Amino acid sequence: MTDEVVDLSKTLVWTVGMITQAGPDERERVANAYREARDLVEQIPKSEEGARPRIVACFHRSDKYRAVEDIACVGWILTAIEERVNEGDLPDWRKLRKVVKNAVKLLSAPAPTLH
């Protein structure tokens, strides 16, 4: 399971990096993909495999976007990671969940500033 946490952490770092380096239009694309992914996973019931069917669906869709170099793949990966972390059976899963939640917050439109 430690290898899984290492791989998951590396993917999460990549995902956060992609979000933070994205311009406003790209970030909006990622946010829309994230919302679409959340809608999809909520329609897939958890089974005796836990969230695995949801995670597989997200990776499948992410692969399609990645194949055409579409940054929307990041929103699907973030959702897959979120689903896995939320299963709550990984070492330090609460720490990972905080990082995921902060990544999701990065997708929110920034509050307008007053001058």
A tleap script that builds the chain and sets N, CA, C and O, in Angstrom:
source leaprc.protein.ff14SB
mol = sequence {
  NMET THR ASP GLU VAL VAL ASP LEU SER LYS
  THR LEU VAL TRP THR VAL GLY MET ILE THR
  GLN ALA GLY PRO ASP GLU ARG GLU ARG VAL
  ALA ASN ALA TYR ARG GLU ALA ARG ASP LEU
  VAL GLU GLN ILE PRO LYS SER GLU GLU GLY
  ALA ARG PRO ARG ILE VAL ALA CYS PHE HIE
  ARG SER ASP LYS TYR ARG ALA VAL GLU ASP
  ILE ALA CYS VAL GLY TRP ILE LEU THR ALA
  ILE GLU GLU ARG VAL ASN GLU GLY ASP LEU
  PRO ASP TRP ARG LYS LEU ARG LYS VAL VAL
  LYS ASN ALA VAL LYS LEU LEU SER ALA PRO
  ALA PRO THR LEU CHIE
}
set mol.1.N position { 0.827 -1.197 0.000 }
set mol.1.CA position { 0.000 0.000 0.000 }
set mol.1.C position { 0.866 1.254 0.000 }
set mol.1.O position { 0.444 2.297 -0.499 }
set mol.2.N position { 2.071 1.163 0.553 }
set mol.2.CA position { 2.955 2.321 0.573 }
set mol.2.C position { 3.295 2.766 -0.843 }
set mol.2.O position { 3.356 3.963 -1.122 }
set mol.3.N position { 3.518 1.793 -1.747 }
set mol.3.CA position { 3.792 2.146 -3.140 }
set mol.3.C position { 2.611 2.900 -3.743 }
set mol.3.O position { 2.793 3.841 -4.515 }
set mol.4.N position { 1.413 2.482 -3.388 }
set mol.4.CA position { 0.230 3.171 -3.889 }
set mol.4.C position { 0.195 4.610 -3.386 }
set mol.4.O position { -0.142 5.522 -4.142 }
set mol.5.N position { 0.535 4.819 -2.137 }
set mol.5.CA position { 0.536 6.168 -1.576 }
set mol.5.C position { 1.592 7.024 -2.267 }
set mol.5.O position { 1.350 8.196 -2.554 }
set mol.6.N position { 2.748 6.452 -2.533 }
set mol.6.CA position { 3.804 7.187 -3.230 }
set mol.6.C position { 3.339 7.568 -4.628 }
set mol.6.O position { 3.484 8.720 -5.038 }
set mol.7.N position { 2.785 6.617 -5.357 }
set mol.7.CA position { 2.292 6.894 -6.712 }
set mol.7.C position { 1.159 7.922 -6.694 }
set mol.7.O position { 1.118 8.836 -7.518 }
set mol.8.N position { 0.257 7.757 -5.754 }
set mol.8.CA position { -0.863 8.692 -5.622 }
set mol.8.C position { -0.355 10.092 -5.294 }
set mol.8.O position { -0.844 11.081 -5.840 }
set mol.9.N position { 0.614 10.169 -4.412 }
set mol.9.CA position { 1.183 11.471 -4.031 }
set mol.9.C position { 1.873 12.148 -5.208 }
set mol.9.O position { 1.742 13.357 -5.400 }
set mol.10.N position { 2.601 11.377 -5.987 }
set mol.10.CA position { 3.273 11.937 -7.168 }
set mol.10.C position { 2.245 12.459 -8.172 }
set mol.10.O position { 2.420 13.529 -8.755 }
set mol.11.N position { 1.182 11.697 -8.363 }
set mol.11.CA position { 0.136 12.131 -9.287 }
set mol.11.C position { -0.562 13.366 -8.755 }
set mol.11.O position { -0.917 14.259 -9.524 }
set mol.12.N position { -0.761 13.426 -7.450 }
set mol.12.CA position { -1.394 14.596 -6.848 }
set mol.12.C position { -0.509 15.825 -6.993 }
set mol.12.O position { -1.016 16.913 -7.267 }
set mol.13.N position { 0.792 15.679 -6.819 }
set mol.13.CA position { 1.722 16.800 -7.012 }
set mol.13.C position { 1.663 17.283 -8.461 }
set mol.13.O position { 1.629 18.488 -8.714 }
set mol.14.N position { 1.651 16.354 -9.403 }
set mol.14.CA position { 1.548 16.718 -10.821 }
set mol.14.C position { 0.241 17.471 -11.078 }
set mol.14.O position { 0.221 18.483 -11.779 }
set mol.15.N position { -0.844 16.964 -10.501 }
set mol.15.CA position { -2.164 17.566 -10.701 }
set mol.15.C position { -2.200 18.991 -10.162 }
set mol.15.O position { -2.664 19.905 -10.845 }
set mol.16.N position { -1.715 19.181 -8.948 }
set mol.16.CA position { -1.681 20.523 -8.357 }
set mol.16.C position { -0.788 21.440 -9.193 }
set mol.16.O position { -1.122 22.605 -9.408 }
set mol.17.N position { 0.333 20.921 -9.659 }
set mol.17.CA position { 1.222 21.716 -10.510 }
set mol.17.C position { 0.538 22.163 -11.791 }
set mol.17.O position { 0.688 23.310 -12.211 }
set mol.18.N position { -0.203 21.270 -12.404 }
set mol.18.CA position { -0.923 21.622 -13.625 }
set mol.18.C position { -1.967 22.709 -13.350 }
set mol.18.O position { -2.143 23.623 -14.155 }
set mol.19.N position { -2.646 22.605 -12.225 }
set mol.19.CA position { -3.664 23.600 -11.881 }
set mol.19.C position { -3.016 24.948 -11.607 }
set mol.19.O position { -3.488 25.975 -12.094 }
set mol.20.N position { -1.947 24.951 -10.838 }
set mol.20.CA position { -1.321 26.230 -10.475 }
set mol.20.C position { -0.640 26.900 -11.666 }
set mol.20.O position { -0.511 28.124 -11.695 }
set mol.21.N position { -0.211 26.122 -12.636 }
set mol.21.CA position { 0.449 26.700 -13.808 }
set mol.21.C position { -0.533 27.070 -14.921 }
set mol.21.O position { -0.156 27.718 -15.897 }
set mol.22.N position { -1.761 26.668 -14.772 }
set mol.22.CA position { -2.763 26.914 -15.812 }
set mol.22.C position { -3.188 28.380 -15.821 }
set mol.22.O position { -3.266 29.031 -14.779 }
set mol.23.N position { -3.456 28.871 -17.003 }
set mol.23.CA position { -4.026 30.205 -17.137 }
set mol.23.C position { -5.507 30.158 -16.791 }
set mol.23.O position { -6.052 29.081 -16.551 }
set mol.24.N position { -6.158 31.305 -16.762 }
set mol.24.CA position { -7.568 31.352 -16.378 }
set mol.24.C position { -8.473 30.468 -17.241 }
set mol.24.O position { -9.345 29.781 -16.710 }
set mol.25.N position { -8.282 30.476 -18.535 }
set mol.25.CA position { -9.122 29.666 -19.416 }
set mol.25.C position { -8.876 28.172 -19.202 }
set mol.25.O position { -9.811 27.372 -19.190 }
set mol.26.N position { -7.606 27.811 -19.035 }
set mol.26.CA position { -7.273 26.411 -18.790 }
set mol.26.C position { -7.809 25.957 -17.439 }
set mol.26.O position { -8.318 24.844 -17.309 }
set mol.27.N position { -7.694 26.812 -16.442 }
set mol.27.CA position { -8.183 26.464 -15.112 }
set mol.27.C position { -9.706 26.276 -15.138 }
set mol.27.O position { -10.246 25.401 -14.461 }
set mol.28.N position { -10.373 27.097 -15.916 }
set mol.28.CA position { -11.824 26.945 -16.057 }
set mol.28.C position { -12.147 25.610 -16.737 }
set mol.28.O position { -13.111 24.937 -16.374 }
set mol.29.N position { -11.341 25.242 -17.714 }
set mol.29.CA position { -11.530 23.951 -18.406 }
set mol.29.C position { -11.367 22.795 -17.418 }
set mol.29.O position { -12.147 21.843 -17.434 }
set mol.30.N position { -10.356 22.884 -16.564 }
set mol.30.CA position { -10.132 21.855 -15.547 }
set mol.30.C position { -11.305 21.824 -14.561 }
set mol.30.O position { -11.782 20.750 -14.194 }
set mol.31.N position { -11.761 22.991 -14.138 }
set mol.31.CA position { -12.877 23.076 -13.187 }
set mol.31.C position { -14.145 22.461 -13.775 }
set mol.31.O position { -14.870 21.744 -13.085 }
set mol.32.N position { -14.409 22.741 -15.045 }
set mol.32.CA position { -15.588 22.163 -15.698 }
set mol.32.C position { -15.472 20.642 -15.785 }
set mol.32.O position { -16.449 19.924 -15.570 }
set mol.33.N position { -14.273 20.159 -16.101 }
set mol.33.CA position { -14.054 18.709 -16.167 }
set mol.33.C position { -14.217 18.087 -14.782 }
set mol.33.O position { -14.781 17.001 -14.650 }
set mol.34.N position { -13.725 18.773 -13.753 }
set mol.34.CA position { -13.875 18.278 -12.385 }
set mol.34.C position { -15.353 18.158 -12.018 }
set mol.34.O position { -15.772 17.151 -11.449 }
set mol.35.N position { -16.141 19.178 -12.341 }
set mol.35.CA position { -17.578 19.135 -12.036 }
set mol.35.C position { -18.274 18.009 -12.816 }
set mol.35.O position { -19.138 17.312 -12.282 }
set mol.36.N position { -17.887 17.847 -14.071 }
set mol.36.CA position { -18.457 16.771 -14.883 }
set mol.36.C position { -18.097 15.408 -14.284 }
set mol.36.O position { -18.927 14.501 -14.229 }
set mol.37.N position { -16.856 15.284 -13.841 }
set mol.37.CA position { -16.411 14.033 -13.226 }
set mol.37.C position { -17.165 13.757 -11.922 }
set mol.37.O position { -17.550 12.619 -11.652 }
set mol.38.N position { -17.373 14.793 -11.122 }
set mol.38.CA position { -18.119 14.622 -9.869 }
set mol.38.C position { -19.551 14.164 -10.176 }
set mol.38.O position { -20.092 13.293 -9.494 }
set mol.39.N position { -20.146 14.750 -11.193 }
set mol.39.CA position { -21.505 14.339 -11.585 }
set mol.39.C position { -21.525 12.867 -11.984 }
set mol.39.O position { -22.437 12.129 -11.613 }
set mol.40.N position { -20.519 12.448 -12.738 }
set mol.40.CA position { -20.469 11.057 -13.180 }
set mol.40.C position { -20.282 10.110 -11.997 }
set mol.40.O position { -21.019 9.131 -11.875 }
set mol.41.N position { -19.318 10.381 -11.132 }
set mol.41.CA position { -19.048 9.434 -10.045 }
set mol.41.C position { -20.228 9.322 -9.078 }
set mol.41.O position { -20.432 8.275 -8.465 }
set mol.42.N position { -20.987 10.379 -8.946 }
set mol.42.CA position { -22.153 10.311 -8.065 }
set mol.42.C position { -23.235 9.395 -8.631 }
set mol.42.O position { -24.109 8.934 -7.897 }
set mol.43.N position { -23.175 9.134 -9.929 }
set mol.43.CA position { -24.143 8.233 -10.559 }
set mol.43.C position { -23.694 6.771 -10.501 }
set mol.43.O position { -24.490 5.865 -10.745 }
set mol.44.N position { -22.424 6.546 -10.179 }
set mol.44.CA position { -21.891 5.186 -10.122 }
set mol.44.C position { -21.910 4.733 -8.659 }
set mol.44.O position { -21.196 5.287 -7.823 }
set mol.45.N position { -22.723 3.735 -8.360 }
set mol.45.CA position { -22.787 3.288 -6.959 }
set mol.45.C position { -21.484 2.608 -6.534 }
set mol.45.O position { -20.812 1.957 -7.333 }
set mol.46.N position { -21.152 2.776 -5.266 }
set mol.46.CA position { -20.007 2.048 -4.732 }
set mol.46.C position { -20.407 0.585 -4.619 }
set mol.46.O position { -21.553 0.258 -4.310 }
set mol.47.N position { -19.452 -0.275 -4.871 }
set mol.47.CA position { -19.718 -1.706 -4.823 }
set mol.47.C position { -18.834 -2.340 -3.760 }
set mol.47.O position { -18.222 -1.650 -2.944 }
set mol.48.N position { -18.780 -3.678 -3.787 }
set mol.48.CA position { -17.887 -4.355 -2.847 }
set mol.48.C position { -16.430 -4.004 -3.130 }
set mol.48.O position { -15.561 -4.234 -2.288 }
set mol.49.N position { -16.161 -3.456 -4.296 }
set mol.49.CA position { -14.821 -2.978 -4.645 }
set mol.49.C position { -14.588 -1.557 -4.142 }
set mol.49.O position { -13.533 -0.980 -4.404 }
set mol.50.N position { -15.536 -0.994 -3.438 }
set mol.50.CA position { -15.410 0.381 -2.969 }
set mol.50.C position { -15.628 1.356 -4.114 }
set mol.50.O position { -16.584 1.231 -4.879 }
set mol.51.N position { -14.744 2.311 -4.220 }
set mol.51.CA position { -14.869 3.348 -5.243 }
set mol.51.C position { -14.174 2.972 -6.554 }
set mol.51.O position { -14.116 3.784 -7.477 }
set mol.52.N position { -13.658 1.770 -6.641 }
set mol.52.CA position { -12.894 1.376 -7.827 }
set mol.52.C position { -13.617 1.642 -9.145 }
set mol.52.O position { -12.996 2.188 -10.057 }
set mol.53.N position { -14.894 1.287 -9.300 }
set mol.53.CA position { -15.564 1.575 -10.577 }
set mol.53.C position { -15.582 3.084 -10.890 }
set mol.53.O position { -15.475 3.478 -12.052 }
set mol.54.N position { -15.712 3.894 -9.888 }
set mol.54.CA position { -15.693 5.349 -10.087 }
set mol.54.C position { -14.313 5.812 -10.533 }
set mol.54.O position { -14.180 6.629 -11.445 }
set mol.55.N position { -13.296 5.282 -9.879 }
set mol.55.CA position { -11.914 5.662 -10.184 }
set mol.55.C position { -11.553 5.241 -11.606 }
set mol.55.O position { -10.954 6.011 -12.357 }
set mol.56.N position { -11.918 4.027 -11.964 }
set mol.56.CA position { -11.633 3.519 -13.318 }
set mol.56.C position { -12.320 4.387 -14.361 }
set mol.56.O position { -11.725 4.706 -15.390 }
set mol.57.N position { -13.558 4.769 -14.110 }
set mol.57.CA position { -14.285 5.626 -15.055 }
set mol.57.C position { -13.572 6.964 -15.239 }
set mol.57.O position { -13.488 7.479 -16.354 }
set mol.58.N position { -13.067 7.515 -14.157 }
set mol.58.CA position { -12.350 8.799 -14.242 }
set mol.58.C position { -11.042 8.653 -15.011 }
set mol.58.O position { -10.712 9.501 -15.840 }
set mol.59.N position { -10.299 7.587 -14.743 }
set mol.59.CA position { -9.044 7.377 -15.471 }
set mol.59.C position { -9.311 7.128 -16.953 }
set mol.59.O position { -8.551 7.585 -17.808 }
set mol.60.N position { -10.368 6.419 -17.252 }
set mol.60.CA position { -10.717 6.157 -18.655 }
set mol.60.C position { -10.974 7.479 -19.394 }
set mol.60.O position { -10.467 7.693 -20.495 }
set mol.61.N position { -11.759 8.349 -18.779 }
set mol.61.CA position { -12.073 9.639 -19.408 }
set mol.61.C position { -10.823 10.524 -19.462 }
set mol.61.O position { -10.591 11.220 -20.451 }
set mol.62.N position { -10.032 10.492 -18.406 }
set mol.62.CA position { -8.802 11.285 -18.391 }
set mol.62.C position { -7.869 10.869 -19.531 }
set mol.62.O position { -7.272 11.713 -20.200 }
set mol.63.N position { -7.754 9.562 -19.739 }
set mol.63.CA position { -6.897 9.060 -20.818 }
set mol.63.C position { -7.335 9.595 -22.177 }
set mol.63.O position { -6.499 9.903 -23.026 }
set mol.64.N position { -8.640 9.704 -22.379 }
set mol.64.CA position { -9.150 10.230 -23.656 }
set mol.64.C position { -8.744 11.692 -23.838 }
set mol.64.O position { -8.338 12.097 -24.927 }
set mol.65.N position { -8.855 12.478 -22.772 }
set mol.65.CA position { -8.453 13.887 -22.858 }
set mol.65.C position { -6.942 14.028 -23.014 }
set mol.65.O position { -6.459 14.859 -23.784 }
set mol.66.N position { -6.220 13.220 -22.287 }
set mol.66.CA position { -4.759 13.296 -22.356 }
set mol.66.C position { -4.263 12.926 -23.747 }
set mol.66.O position { -3.279 13.489 -24.226 }
set mol.67.N position { -4.935 11.986 -24.396 }
set mol.67.CA position { -4.536 11.552 -25.742 }
set mol.67.C position { -4.580 12.693 -26.746 }
set mol.67.O position { -3.836 12.689 -27.727 }
set mol.68.N position { -5.447 13.669 -26.506 }
set mol.68.CA position { -5.532 14.819 -27.414 }
set mol.68.C position { -4.952 16.081 -26.761 }
set mol.68.O position { -5.211 17.206 -27.189 }
set mol.69.N position { -4.154 15.846 -25.704 }
set mol.69.CA position { -3.452 16.926 -24.993 }
set mol.69.C position { -4.402 18.012 -24.488 }
set mol.69.O position { -4.114 19.204 -24.596 }
set mol.70.N position { -5.515 17.590 -23.948 }
set mol.70.CA position { -6.521 18.497 -23.394 }
set mol.70.C position { -6.343 18.554 -21.876 }
set mol.70.O position { -6.370 17.521 -21.208 }
set mol.71.N position { -6.166 19.739 -21.342 }
set mol.71.CA position { -5.934 19.912 -19.909 }
set mol.71.C position { -7.120 19.459 -19.062 }
set mol.71.O position { -6.990 19.336 -17.844 }
set mol.72.N position { -8.252 19.215 -19.671 }
set mol.72.CA position { -9.408 18.697 -18.930 }
set mol.72.C position { -9.077 17.377 -18.243 }
set mol.72.O position { -9.743 16.999 -17.278 }
set mol.73.N position { -8.060 16.674 -18.726 }
set mol.73.CA position { -7.662 15.411 -18.091 }
set mol.73.C position { -7.344 15.613 -16.616 }
set mol.73.O position { -7.520 14.697 -15.813 }
set mol.74.N position { -6.881 16.796 -16.258 }
set mol.74.CA position { -6.497 17.090 -14.877 }
set mol.74.C position { -7.712 17.041 -13.942 }
set mol.74.O position { -7.609 16.544 -12.821 }
set mol.75.N position { -8.836 17.542 -14.388 }
set mol.75.CA position { -10.045 17.503 -13.568 }
set mol.75.C position { -10.510 16.088 -13.304 }
set mol.75.O position { -11.012 15.784 -12.222 }
set mol.76.N position { -10.343 15.222 -14.289 }
set mol.76.CA position { -10.739 13.818 -14.136 }
set mol.76.C position { -9.777 13.078 -13.217 }
set mol.76.O position { -10.198 12.249 -12.410 }
set mol.77.N position { -8.484 13.376 -13.337 }
set mol.77.CA position { -7.484 12.756 -12.453 }
set mol.77.C position { -7.727 13.199 -11.015 }
set mol.77.O position { -7.678 12.384 -10.093 }
set mol.78.N position { -7.987 14.489 -10.825 }
set mol.78.CA position { -8.237 14.998 -9.476 }
set mol.78.C position { -9.426 14.279 -8.844 }
set mol.78.O position { -9.389 13.945 -7.659 }
set mol.79.N position { -10.456 14.045 -9.608 }
set mol.79.CA position { -11.624 13.340 -9.094 }
set mol.79.C position { -11.286 11.893 -8.742 }
set mol.79.O position { -11.740 11.384 -7.717 }
set mol.80.N position { -10.504 11.235 -9.573 }
set mol.80.CA position { -10.089 9.858 -9.278 }
set mol.80.C position { -9.293 9.804 -7.979 }
set mol.80.O position { -9.518 8.935 -7.138 }
set mol.81.N position { -8.372 10.730 -7.828 }
set mol.81.CA position { -7.579 10.789 -6.600 }
set mol.81.C position { -8.485 11.041 -5.398 }
set mol.81.O position { -8.353 10.388 -4.363 }
set mol.82.N position { -9.386 11.974 -5.543 }
set mol.82.CA position { -10.305 12.308 -4.458 }
set mol.82.C position { -11.124 11.085 -4.034 }
set mol.82.O position { -11.302 10.832 -2.842 }
set mol.83.N position { -11.610 10.343 -5.002 }
set mol.83.CA position { -12.393 9.146 -4.700 }
set mol.83.C position { -11.553 8.119 -3.945 }
set mol.83.O position { -12.021 7.510 -2.983 }
set mol.84.N position { -10.317 7.931 -4.385 }
set mol.84.CA position { -9.444 6.944 -3.723 }
set mol.84.C position { -9.117 7.375 -2.305 }
set mol.84.O position { -9.199 6.571 -1.377 }
set mol.85.N position { -8.749 8.623 -2.132 }
set mol.85.CA position { -8.388 9.136 -0.807 }
set mol.85.C position { -9.590 9.055 0.136 }
set mol.85.O position { -9.439 8.712 1.308 }
set mol.86.N position { -10.763 9.366 -0.367 }
set mol.86.CA position { -11.963 9.370 0.472 }
set mol.86.C position { -12.384 7.980 0.935 }
set mol.86.O position { -13.260 7.850 1.790 }
set mol.87.N position { -11.773 6.954 0.384 }
set mol.87.CA position { -12.062 5.619 0.906 }
set mol.87.C position { -11.533 5.472 2.331 }
set mol.87.O position { -12.012 4.632 3.092 }
set mol.88.N position { -10.550 6.286 2.687 }
set mol.88.CA position { -10.078 6.350 4.067 }
set mol.88.C position { -9.252 5.178 4.542 }
set mol.88.O position { -9.138 4.962 5.748 }
set mol.89.N position { -8.668 4.412 3.629 }
set mol.89.CA position { -7.886 3.261 4.066 }
set mol.89.C position { -6.399 3.348 3.715 }
set mol.89.O position { -5.672 2.363 3.836 }
set mol.90.N position { -5.955 4.517 3.285 }
set mol.90.CA position { -4.541 4.726 2.988 }
set mol.90.C position { -3.841 5.327 4.198 }
set mol.90.O position { -4.458 6.065 4.967 }
set mol.91.N position { -2.551 5.018 4.376 }
set mol.91.CA position { -1.819 5.709 5.432 }
set mol.91.C position { -1.841 7.219 5.171 }
set mol.91.O position { -1.677 7.656 4.032 }
set mol.92.N position { -2.041 7.992 6.202 }
set mol.92.CA position { -2.063 9.458 6.098 }
set mol.92.C position { -3.111 9.978 5.122 }
set mol.92.O position { -2.918 11.022 4.499 }
set mol.93.N position { -4.219 9.256 4.986 }
set mol.93.CA position { -5.241 9.672 4.027 }
set mol.93.C position { -5.824 11.039 4.368 }
set mol.93.O position { -6.251 11.762 3.468 }
set mol.94.N position { -5.850 11.408 5.642 }
set mol.94.CA position { -6.394 12.721 6.012 }
set mol.94.C position { -5.504 13.853 5.485 }
set mol.94.O position { -6.004 14.895 5.063 }
set mol.95.N position { -4.205 13.645 5.511 }
set mol.95.CA position { -3.280 14.646 4.966 }
set mol.95.C position { -3.474 14.775 3.461 }
set mol.95.O position { -3.496 15.878 2.914 }
set mol.96.N position { -3.613 13.628 2.803 }
set mol.96.CA position { -3.852 13.655 1.360 }
set mol.96.C position { -5.171 14.352 1.046 }
set mol.96.O position { -5.270 15.100 0.074 }
set mol.97.N position { -6.180 14.102 1.871 }
set mol.97.CA position { -7.492 14.728 1.646 }
set mol.97.C position { -7.391 16.252 1.745 }
set mol.97.O position { -8.056 16.964 0.992 }
set mol.98.N position { -6.564 16.758 2.667 }
set mol.98.CA position { -6.384 18.210 2.781 }
set mol.98.C position { -5.777 18.778 1.503 }
set mol.98.O position { -6.188 19.841 1.036 }
set mol.99.N position { -4.809 18.078 0.942 }
set mol.99.CA position { -4.187 18.538 -0.300 }
set mol.99.C position { -5.215 18.519 -1.432 }
set mol.99.O position { -5.280 19.453 -2.232 }
set mol.100.N position { -6.006 17.468 -1.496 }
set mol.100.CA position { -7.043 17.374 -2.527 }
set mol.100.C position { -8.035 18.524 -2.376 }
set mol.100.O position { -8.385 19.176 -3.360 }
set mol.101.N position { -8.483 18.773 -1.162 }
set mol.101.CA position { -9.443 19.862 -0.939 }
set mol.101.C position { -8.851 21.206 -1.346 }
set mol.101.O position { -9.549 22.041 -1.921 }
set mol.102.N position { -7.577 21.420 -1.053 }
set mol.102.CA position { -6.938 22.673 -1.451 }
set mol.102.C position { -6.802 22.771 -2.968 }
set mol.102.O position { -6.916 23.857 -3.536 }
set mol.103.N position { -6.562 21.646 -3.616 }
set mol.103.CA position { -6.494 21.643 -5.081 }
set mol.103.C position { -7.852 22.010 -5.669 }
set mol.103.O position { -7.932 22.760 -6.642 }
set mol.104.N position { -8.904 21.486 -5.083 }
set mol.104.CA position { -10.260 21.806 -5.560 }
set mol.104.C position { -10.535 23.289 -5.351 }
set mol.104.O position { -11.156 23.925 -6.203 }
set mol.105.N position { -10.088 23.843 -4.244 }
set mol.105.CA position { -10.284 25.277 -3.989 }
set mol.105.C position { -9.583 26.127 -5.044 }
set mol.105.O position { -10.053 27.212 -5.386 }
set mol.106.N position { -8.463 25.634 -5.557 }
set mol.106.CA position { -7.750 26.370 -6.607 }
set mol.106.C position { -8.590 26.496 -7.875 }
set mol.106.O position { -8.368 27.393 -8.688 }
set mol.107.N position { -9.545 25.602 -8.036 }
set mol.107.CA position { -10.385 25.632 -9.233 }
set mol.107.C position { -11.501 26.660 -9.138 }
set mol.107.O position { -12.110 27.015 -10.147 }
set mol.108.N position { -11.769 27.136 -7.941 }
set mol.108.CA position { -12.813 28.156 -7.762 }
set mol.108.C position { -12.368 29.465 -8.365 }
set mol.108.O position { -11.186 29.808 -8.356 }
set mol.109.N position { -13.325 30.180 -8.884 }
set mol.109.CA position { -13.006 31.498 -9.446 }
set mol.109.C position { -12.509 32.398 -8.321 }
set mol.109.O position { -13.097 32.418 -7.240 }
set mol.110.N position { -11.446 33.130 -8.560 }
set mol.110.CA position { -10.947 34.021 -7.513 }
set mol.110.C position { -11.967 35.119 -7.209 }
set mol.110.O position { -12.676 35.600 -8.093 }
set mol.111.N position { -12.016 35.489 -5.964 }
set mol.111.CA position { -12.924 36.558 -5.550 }
set mol.111.C position { -12.444 37.867 -6.165 }
set mol.111.O position { -11.239 38.115 -6.221 }
set mol.112.N position { -13.364 38.704 -6.625 }
set mol.112.CA position { -12.958 39.975 -7.206 }
set mol.112.C position { -12.291 40.836 -6.132 }
set mol.112.O position { -12.697 40.839 -4.970 }
set mol.113.N position { -11.278 41.552 -6.548 }
set mol.113.CA position { -10.579 42.425 -5.608 }
set mol.113.C position { -11.130 43.834 -5.729 }
set mol.113.O position { -11.491 44.287 -6.815 }
set mol.114.N position { -11.186 44.496 -4.632 }
set mol.114.CA position { -11.642 45.878 -4.612 }
set mol.114.C position { -10.423 46.801 -4.567 }
set mol.114.O position { -9.470 46.561 -3.826 }
set mol.115.N position { -10.476 47.827 -5.351 }
set mol.115.CA position { -9.349 48.773 -5.371 }
set mol.115.C position { -9.765 50.083 -4.787 }
set mol.115.O position { -8.959 51.011 -4.714 }
savepdb mol mol.pdb
quit
